[in-house]
Amino acid sequence: MELTHFNEQGRAKMVDVTEKAVTSRSATARTTVTMAPDTLSRIKAGTIGKGDVLAVAQIAGIMAAKKTSDWIPMCHPLPLTGVNLSFGDNGADQLYIEGTVKTTGKTGVEMEALTAVSAAALTVYDMCKALQKDMVIGPTMLLAKSGGKSGDYIREE
């Protein structure tokens, strides 16, 4: 597979998507935050002193998806048509964050989905760090993507 992020001098460039077809595209990513059982219980009960952790993380993830091109240098700014984050847990010590991003455009939204769940996880860490500093974020992964020339992808677990 030939990478297209380099110009004729071997320097980085933003890929030219001018001639690509506009298609409906989506991507779903997931990450995990591992923490002490008491921290997870307090998040779920809404008793973290800084406020509703999941509500703030949800907004942070949405905002991050919309600003992905501001901090990933080769990402195209995209008009997103939908961003949704959901939360789950294993009932013990892991919080799961899943995010789906959609657009109709010339390039995919994988980076936006990965950025959304990463920002949400960082927000969870920020809001709970006074209670626990040794939380672990990850693994973070792309679960699925659809649309575009490369076709659909579904991660095999």
C-alpha positions as MATLAB code, in Angstrom:
seq = 'MELTHFNEQGRAKMVDVTEKAVTSRSATARTTVTMAPDTLSRIKAGTIGKGDVLAVAQIAGIMAAKKTSDWIPMCHPLPLTGVNLSFGDNGADQLYIEGTVKTTGKTGVEMEALTAVSAAALTVYDMCKALQKDMVIGPTMLLAKSGGKSGDYIREE';
ca = [
       0.000    0.000    0.000;
       1.370    3.368   -1.018;
       1.101    6.180    1.521;
      -0.087    9.473    0.083;
       0.918   11.847    2.886;
       4.255   12.776    1.300;
       5.025   15.191   -1.520;
       7.597   14.725   -4.280;
      10.339   15.924   -1.881;
       9.385   13.350    0.729;
       7.873   15.987    2.998;
       4.531   15.682    4.765;
       1.457   17.032    3.016;
      -2.281   17.041    3.486;
      -3.794   14.566    1.027;
      -5.659   16.213   -1.845;
      -9.247   14.921   -1.749;
     -10.546   17.295   -4.428;
     -11.411   14.548   -6.919;
     -12.791   12.058   -4.390;
     -16.511   11.305   -4.396;
     -18.751   12.613   -1.639;
     -20.126    9.628    0.256;
     -21.814    8.934    3.554;
     -19.143    7.972    6.081;
     -19.087    6.834    9.688;
     -16.577    5.533   12.206;
     -16.881    4.032   15.677;
     -14.061    3.941   18.243;
     -13.742    2.722   21.806;
     -11.463    3.264   24.762;
     -11.329    2.060   28.340;
     -10.486    3.831   31.586;
      -9.345    1.421   34.295;
      -9.746    2.699   37.850;
     -10.408    1.641   41.409;
     -13.870    0.150   41.989;
     -14.704    3.014   44.382;
     -13.886    5.618   41.714;
     -16.149    3.896   39.190;
     -18.931    3.613   41.790;
     -18.678    7.303   42.568;
     -18.767    8.242   38.869;
     -21.901    6.155   38.387;
     -23.504    7.568   41.552;
     -22.686   11.135   40.550;
     -20.750   11.842   43.750;
     -17.502   13.163   42.249;
     -16.940   16.675   43.615;
     -16.411   18.324   40.225;
     -19.863   17.346   38.920;
     -21.442   14.829   36.563;
     -18.351   13.170   35.091;
     -20.118   11.380   32.244;
     -22.092   14.446   31.159;
     -18.945   16.562   30.997;
     -17.011   13.774   29.240;
     -19.831   13.459   26.690;
     -19.630   17.154   25.810;
     -15.812   17.061   25.747;
     -15.883   14.164   23.293;
     -18.334   15.906   20.994;
     -16.343   19.134   21.071;
     -13.077   17.263   20.409;
     -14.542   15.433   17.401;
     -15.517   18.790   15.900;
     -11.989   20.170   16.457;
      -9.925   17.141   15.422;
      -8.273   18.946   12.525;
      -7.049   21.610   14.965;
      -4.727   19.150   16.694;
      -4.056   16.350   14.218;
      -1.964   18.151   11.576;
      -2.918   16.225    8.427;
      -6.654   15.882    9.172;
      -9.074   17.745    6.952;
     -11.625   19.992    8.678;
     -14.921   18.170    8.222;
     -18.550   19.190    8.592;
     -19.728   16.469   10.963;
     -23.355   15.436   10.700;
     -23.467   13.430   13.921;
     -21.417   12.601   17.016;
     -22.646   10.207   19.697;
     -20.810    8.901   22.751;
     -22.014    6.177   25.084;
     -20.665    4.792   28.327;
     -20.663    1.342   29.849;
     -18.693   -0.507   32.484;
     -17.723   -3.973   33.630;
     -19.329   -3.524   37.049;
     -15.947   -3.471   38.725;
     -13.072   -1.269   37.610;
     -13.411   -0.366   33.927;
     -15.377    2.384   32.238;
     -15.944    1.898   28.502;
     -16.380    4.870   26.188;
     -17.651    4.326   22.653;
     -18.113    7.037   20.064;
     -19.609    7.146   16.583;
     -19.010   10.036   14.205;
     -20.781   10.615   10.876;
     -20.386   12.902    7.910;
     -21.144   13.176    4.231;
     -17.885   14.077    2.604;
     -14.741   13.208    0.686;
     -12.720   11.712    3.546;
     -13.425    9.510    6.539;
     -14.054   10.256   10.194;
     -11.871    7.632   11.867;
      -9.653   10.255   13.488;
     -12.684   12.177   14.737;
     -14.089    9.056   16.422;
     -10.722    8.210   18.008;
     -10.294   11.817   19.143;
     -13.792   11.910   20.633;
     -13.290    8.870   22.863;
      -9.766    9.981   23.812;
     -10.949   13.433   24.893;
     -13.819   11.891   26.850;
     -11.377    9.563   28.640;
      -9.008   12.437   29.416;
     -11.949   14.372   30.836;
     -12.856   11.438   33.093;
      -9.252   11.394   34.290;
      -9.221   15.155   34.869;
     -12.431   15.124   36.864;
     -11.362   12.164   39.033;
      -7.625   12.747   39.451;
      -8.025   14.236   42.926;
      -9.542   10.917   43.978;
      -7.191    8.643   42.009;
      -4.064    9.474   40.022;
      -3.189    5.971   38.806;
      -6.108    5.489   36.402;
      -5.091    3.945   33.071;
      -6.524    5.010   29.706;
      -6.583    2.477   26.887;
      -6.501    0.534   24.798;
      -8.084    2.916   22.317;
      -9.161    1.432   19.007;
     -11.188    1.834   15.853;
     -14.091   -0.622   15.931;
     -15.641    0.068   12.542;
     -15.762    2.447    9.628;
     -17.939    2.700    6.570;
     -17.887    4.638    3.329;
     -15.181    5.758    0.992;
     -12.937    4.114   -1.565;
     -11.321    1.700    0.913;
     -14.713    0.299    1.880;
     -16.002   -0.913    5.194;
     -13.927   -2.137    8.125;
     -15.061   -4.024   11.208;
     -12.525   -4.898   13.897;
     -12.363   -8.552   14.735;
     -12.235   -8.991   18.491;
];
